[in-house]
Amino acid sequence: MLCHEKYIRAFGKTSHARAFQNKQPGKLGSICENCHGPLGQHLKIKLSGKRKSPSSRKRKPHFLFSFKNPSPFKKNKVCLQCHESQNRTMFWQGSSHEMTGLACDKCHYISKRRSRKNLLRNKDSKKVCFQCHRDKRSKMMRTSHMPLRQGKLNCSSCHNPHGGDGPALLNQSSVNLTCFTCHQEKRGPFIFEHIPVRENCSNCHDPHGSNFRPLLKHKMPFLCQQCHLQAFHPGDIYDNKKLGASSRLGGKSCVNCHSNIHGSNHPAGSKLQR
């Protein structure tokens, strides 16, 4: 393996190398065949002058595989030989990332160690996601945001980039179940439920970031008034017949009174006030 010695050394530091050595004890060079094809056929190629890559346009031996030029489908097919049956990757087929033509080596360095975990291209896993999801990166910079910047969470805390049985590559089968993994006190069951909460947490919250705390899509009372029309329960100081005109009510948060907005088990909690 004199030609590829520096690559062999780099590969030897990866989790791939350790995994293959456990299954196939021996020299690292022989392990290359698992992904790149039969070594014997490669050695039969006669090279003269400047050495050319097997993946160059003038010479593309069908028996030798390179990750430089093939389509994402062909690259992923090699990886799925081992990874398709694993829990985190078993839903890859048909996932949104697979359907958009994302290749494994877009996120992972297969033969070099750049991170301590999962052979990611960056030590910071969220930066790998932000390569494509720049809109989510901008939301994370807003006033109210998930604690990704503090390192308490990462994208994979909620999402499985390799696919899943729920929407938006979520780890759970629904948005609410994903949120409830941390916010269990909001789960219920409640005697008096708030229907938008039961339907979908994202009806009111933007999980990636917002300028309104806590991760609200709009400022109160305007968020609530998207469903609770002003004619029924005015939130301003004009023509407020039910509450009585008062400057103390103008622009205030609905949860000042309806504190248990996610649901209540109190006998008198039908208005979610206690």
Secondary structure in CASP SS format (residue, H / E / C, confidence):
PFRMAT SS
TARGET T0000
AUTHOR 0000-0000-0000
METHOD secondary structure of the structure
MODEL  1
M C 1.00
L C 1.00
C C 1.00
H C 1.00
E H 1.00
K H 1.00
Y H 1.00
I H 1.00
R H 1.00
A H 1.00
F H 1.00
G C 1.00
K C 1.00
T C 1.00
S H 1.00
H H 1.00
A H 1.00
R H 1.00
A H 1.00
F H 1.00
Q H 1.00
N H 1.00
K H 1.00
Q C 1.00
P C 1.00
G C 1.00
K C 1.00
L H 1.00
G H 1.00
S H 1.00
I H 1.00
C C 1.00
E H 1.00
N H 1.00
C H 1.00
H H 1.00
G C 1.00
P C 1.00
L H 1.00
G H 1.00
Q H 1.00
H H 1.00
L H 1.00
K C 1.00
I C 1.00
K C 1.00
L C 1.00
S C 1.00
G C 1.00
K C 1.00
R C 1.00
K C 1.00
S C 1.00
P C 1.00
S C 1.00
S C 1.00
R C 1.00
K C 1.00
R C 1.00
K C 1.00
P C 1.00
H C 1.00
F C 1.00
L C 1.00
F C 1.00
S C 1.00
F C 1.00
K C 1.00
N C 1.00
P C 1.00
S C 1.00
P H 1.00
F H 1.00
K H 1.00
K H 1.00
N H 1.00
K H 1.00
V H 1.00
C H 1.00
L H 1.00
Q H 1.00
C H 1.00
H H 1.00
E C 1.00
S C 1.00
Q C 1.00
N C 1.00
R C 1.00
T C 1.00
M C 1.00
F C 1.00
W C 1.00
Q C 1.00
G C 1.00
S C 1.00
S H 1.00
H H 1.00
E H 1.00
M H 1.00
T C 1.00
G C 1.00
L C 1.00
A C 1.00
C H 1.00
D H 1.00
K H 1.00
C C 1.00
H E 1.00
Y C 1.00
I C 1.00
S C 1.00
K C 1.00
R C 1.00
R C 1.00
S C 1.00
R C 1.00
K C 1.00
N C 1.00
L C 1.00
L E 1.00
R C 1.00
N C 1.00
K C 1.00
D C 1.00
S H 1.00
K H 1.00
K H 1.00
V H 1.00
C H 1.00
F H 1.00
Q C 1.00
C C 1.00
H C 1.00
R H 1.00
D H 1.00
K H 1.00
R H 1.00
S H 1.00
K H 1.00
M H 1.00
M C 1.00
R C 1.00
T C 1.00
S E 1.00
H C 1.00
M C 1.00
P C 1.00
L C 1.00
R C 1.00
Q C 1.00
G C 1.00
K C 1.00
L C 1.00
N C 1.00
C H 1.00
S H 1.00
S H 1.00
C C 1.00
H E 1.00
N C 1.00
P C 1.00
H C 1.00
G C 1.00
G C 1.00
D C 1.00
G C 1.00
P H 1.00
A H 1.00
L H 1.00
L E 1.00
N C 1.00
Q C 1.00
S C 1.00
S C 1.00
V H 1.00
N H 1.00
L H 1.00
T H 1.00
C H 1.00
F H 1.00
T C 1.00
C C 1.00
H C 1.00
Q H 1.00
E H 1.00
K H 1.00
R C 1.00
G C 1.00
P C 1.00
F C 1.00
I C 1.00
F E 1.00
E E 1.00
H C 1.00
I H 1.00
P H 1.00
V H 1.00
R H 1.00
E H 1.00
N C 1.00
C H 1.00
S H 1.00
N H 1.00
C C 1.00
H E 1.00
D C 1.00
P C 1.00
H C 1.00
G C 1.00
S E 1.00
N C 1.00
F E 1.00
R C 1.00
P C 1.00
L C 1.00
L E 1.00
K C 1.00
H C 1.00
K C 1.00
M C 1.00
P C 1.00
F C 1.00
L C 1.00
C H 1.00
Q H 1.00
Q H 1.00
C C 1.00
H C 1.00
L C 1.00
Q C 1.00
A C 1.00
F C 1.00
H C 1.00
P C 1.00
G C 1.00
D C 1.00
I C 1.00
Y C 1.00
D C 1.00
N C 1.00
K C 1.00
K C 1.00
L C 1.00
G C 1.00
A C 1.00
S C 1.00
S C 1.00
R C 1.00
L C 1.00
G C 1.00
G C 1.00
K C 1.00
S C 1.00
C H 1.00
V H 1.00
N H 1.00
C C 1.00
H C 1.00
S C 1.00
N C 1.00
I C 1.00
H C 1.00
G E 1.00
S E 1.00
N C 1.00
H C 1.00
P C 1.00
A C 1.00
G C 1.00
S C 1.00
K C 1.00
L C 1.00
Q C 1.00
R C 1.00
END
